[in-house]
C-alpha cells in the first residue's frame, strides 16, 4: 500500500483508519528505500533514499516486496503502549503484548516507541513488570521517544533508567542514523524541557545534513483530529522541521492512526515543501 493508495488525504485533517482494520491490534511499519549508507562513506541524499511505504498493520496478511526492489529499511512505530500491571487485556485496551507479537512477526531494522511507553506513572518497576516482557524484546533496535506519562515519575527517571544506553548521554532529544536515514528523536514536552535549546540543536544538526533523508519522532502531534487535537508544544518544533523540509514526522498521544497530506506550519496543504505527519498512538494501551 503506497502513500497514494492508503486512502483519502485531507489537508488539515487526519484520516483515521483504526476502526476499519480487521482487528484492534494496529501499528505502522515504515519502509524506507535505499538500504544502508553508501559503502564509500559519501553522505546519502534525498535522491538515493526515499520513503516508499507507510502501512497501518493488523494481524491480517500483508503483501511482500518484489525481489527486484532495493533492500529496504523497515521501522516499526507506535506510541501509547504498555498498561500498568496487573492488567487484563480487552478488545480495546492493554493489547501491548499483541502489538509486540505483531512486530516480532515482521522483519524490522528499528523500533520507534513514540512516547507514553509505560502507563500510568512510568516508574522503573512498571517498565520491568509490563513493557519489558513485551516490547522489551526489541531493546537493541529501539530508539525511545519520551512522552508526557514518563514525567509522572520525577525527572522521568523510570524512562531514563530502563532505556539506559538507548538514550544517548541520557538526553531526551538526540539524532541517530539508520541506514541512509537521519532519525531525530525529539522531546515535545515543552512544559518540561527547554525547547528553545532543542530547536537550536535541531537547526544545527539539520543544517549539517542538508541533503540527508530525515525522519522526526515525537510524542505530541502538531496536527491531530483525535481527542487531544493539535499540540501547541509541537508547534514550537514544527517551523524548523518545515524550513528544512524534513521528510516525515511521527507522533502518538492520540490513541488512533491518522495520516496527513504534506502541510506547512500553519496546517496549509503544501505538496512541494510541506511536511507529512502520521499519528500512530496504537501501541496497545487503548483505542
Secondary structure as GFF3:
##gff-version 3
##sequence-region A 1 287
A	DSSP	three_ten_helix	3	5	.	.	.	ID=ss1
A	DSSP	three_ten_helix	18	20	.	.	.	ID=ss2
A	DSSP	beta_strand	27	32	.	.	.	ID=ss3
A	DSSP	beta_strand	51	57	.	.	.	ID=ss4
A	DSSP	beta_strand	73	78	.	.	.	ID=ss5
A	DSSP	alpha_helix	96	104	.	.	.	ID=ss6
A	DSSP	beta_strand	110	113	.	.	.	ID=ss7
A	DSSP	alpha_helix	124	126	.	.	.	ID=ss8
A	DSSP	pi_helix	127	131	.	.	.	ID=ss9
A	DSSP	three_ten_helix	135	141	.	.	.	ID=ss10
A	DSSP	three_ten_helix	149	152	.	.	.	ID=ss11
A	DSSP	three_ten_helix	154	156	.	.	.	ID=ss12
A	DSSP	alpha_helix	157	163	.	.	.	ID=ss13
A	DSSP	three_ten_helix	164	166	.	.	.	ID=ss14
A	DSSP	three_ten_helix	168	170	.	.	.	ID=ss15
A	DSSP	beta_strand	174	178	.	.	.	ID=ss16
A	DSSP	beta_strand	181	185	.	.	.	ID=ss17
A	DSSP	alpha_helix	195	208	.	.	.	ID=ss18
A	DSSP	beta_strand	213	217	.	.	.	ID=ss19
A	DSSP	alpha_helix	235	243	.	.	.	ID=ss20
A	DSSP	beta_strand	248	251	.	.	.	ID=ss21
A	DSSP	beta_strand	257	259	.	.	.	ID=ss22
A	DSSP	beta_strand	276	280	.	.	.	ID=ss23
###
